Amino acid sequence: DGGITQSPKYLFRKEGQNVTLSCEQNLNHDAMYWYRQDPGQGLRLIYYSQIVNDFQKGDIAEGYSVSREKKESFPLTVTSAQKNPTAFYLCASSIALGGGYNEQFFGPGTRLTVL
Amino acid sequence: RKEVEQDPGPFNVPEGATVAFNCTYSNSASQSFFWYRQDCRKEPKLLMSVYSSGNEDGRFTAQLNRASQYISLLIRDSKLSDSATYLCVVKEVKGGGNKLTFGTGTQLKVEL
């Protein structure tokens, strides 16, 4: 079955610790994205990648880092510099970043809670 | 002004009712438009794209008014299973690339 997987589903972290969220897709999509969702707010773009070994900051990149060493994988690291890391993190992918009606497919998400 | 604005609801409607959601966007250069559906504590999933001429998919009808920068979603004969949050999504050119901007969502509760 083609799709996007994220792990873990729930993650608890102590303040001051870095943590890495996994995102893998087998849809052969070039573009991948990371969003965070907070209650009462729309999804906000953290980072995106159009191609392997290339990625761009989104609207709220501070305190986050990413890598794109393989087409299938786009892990997100939440660093201790992120002031309010508790949120629902969603990974997505699409055929390409370009215009038109390219659908973004989302993974099931990771709920991160900082204790 | 928010880039994509929606009434948060919740809209509580009886089964079988017709319900309409509205959405406005601020960037007149926006290119593409979508409605996504998000169930509680789940990921968003594409419900339908919104085309300039308007489009229909079964009980769902989407309309776009570029002059007024307004998008709508109409659900006819609503079912219990339609209960979810509906996200208005706009694709726009920004910083040399294309990005999706999500509204905060409108919550629908269909009741017996």
Interface residues (C-beta under 8 A of the other chain):
Chain A: Y35 G40 Q41 G42 L43 R44 L45 Y48 Q50 Q56 G58 F88 L90 L97 G98 G99 G100 Y101 E103 Q104 F106 G107 P108 G109
Chain B: V4 P8 Q31 S32 F34 R41 K42 E43 P44 K45 L46 S49 L87 K91 V93 G95 G97 N98 K99 L100 T101 F102 G103 T104 G105
